[in-house]
Amino acid sequence: MTVSRFTQACSRGLAAALLAPVRLYRRFVSPALPARCKYHPTCSAYAVQAVRELGPARGTVVAAWRLARCNPWSNGGYDPLSDRSLFRPRDEEDPAHDHAGTPGAPA
């Protein structure tokens, strides 16, 4: 097994371990409670998607940030993972990521 395959296997195992409590919540706890999530997708669905798409470390941070925003004083609403403010993908055309003028950066 190469290092890359080993790293991927570890990442998948860690993701499964992190998602196990979320899946238990969605399977056993959530059906017993009235629907009360202010966001769509729900926080648990958001967490599963974040860990799958961003990996265990970044996905957990993004999911925790979403849970922190889910409180009685938030507005809620439609909040897809693609609209996140943490760990946004770099867009080469985005001028905010333009390093021109940085010492040592190519002109």
ABEGO torsion letter per residue (X at the ends): XBAAAAAAAAAAAAAAAAAAAAAAAAAAAAAABBBABABOBBAAAAAAAAAAAAEAAAAAAAAAAAAAABBAABAEEBBBAAABABGBBBBAABAAABABGBBGBBX
